[in-house]
Amino acid sequence: MSNCENSAESDSEVDSRSEFMELLVSIEYDLMSYIGSLEYEASAREDVFQEVVVTMWQKYATYNPEFSFGAWARGIAKFKLMQRWSKIKSDRKHMMFSSAAIEAVDEAYKKKDHLLEGDSARQDFLNQCLERLPEERRSLLRWKYEKGCSLKKLAEMYDKKIDAISKVISRLRKSLLECVREKEASLQ
């Protein structure tokens, strides 16, 4: 038997953990920012963040992917913050926000989420536009943007002058931008 077959974790558990970590990394900065906007003590921010992540992992099976992962995480963070504040209510030095202030912060993050959903649609449009390009052109763009090849290296690979490669990439970018804008306009 190979080591893979002896693994105690199933593939679905590994996939679930990988998926969770990918989602967490994508919202980590925003989640810390949210917590930081409501909790001024640095050590408390770190503690709350850790509690939120643990709770998120424990409840991950109940997360509905049709909804924003960031909004779900903020809901858990809000609950953890409120738990913390209720424990230290008697400490007059600790500043606590009114529920109206907390709702205002929540609304600001909801608006930001809505704007980011627009970015997701733009990415989908870009992918559709890329599919329309001939394979050779898509390959050129992959080498340039995904693999980070310099114009000089691309010129060598495609046996072209640097200026010619630069012009092709510029035209492709312009074409893709027009295609994405057309798709966005068709939705309105």
JOHU-V957109 format. One line per field, one symbol per residue. phi: phi as a letter, one per 40 degrees, with the letter a starting at -180 (. if undefined). psi: psi as a letter, one per 20 degrees, with the letter a starting at -180 (. if undefined). Layout:
BEGIN
phi: ???
psi: ???
END
This chain:
BEGIN
phi: .ccccccccccccccccccdccccccbdcccccccccbbccdccdcccdccccccdccbdccccccbccccccccccdcccccccccbdccccccbcccccccccdccccccdcccccccccccccccccccccdccccdccccccbgccccccccccfbcdcccdcccccccccccccccccccccc
psi: qrhhhiphqrhhgggggggghggghhjgghghggghiiohpghhggggggggggggghjhhipoiirphghgghggggghghgghhhjhiohhppqqrhggghggggghggggghhhhhggggggggghhhhqqhhgggghggghhikqrhggggggjlrqghggggggghggggggggghghghhi.
END
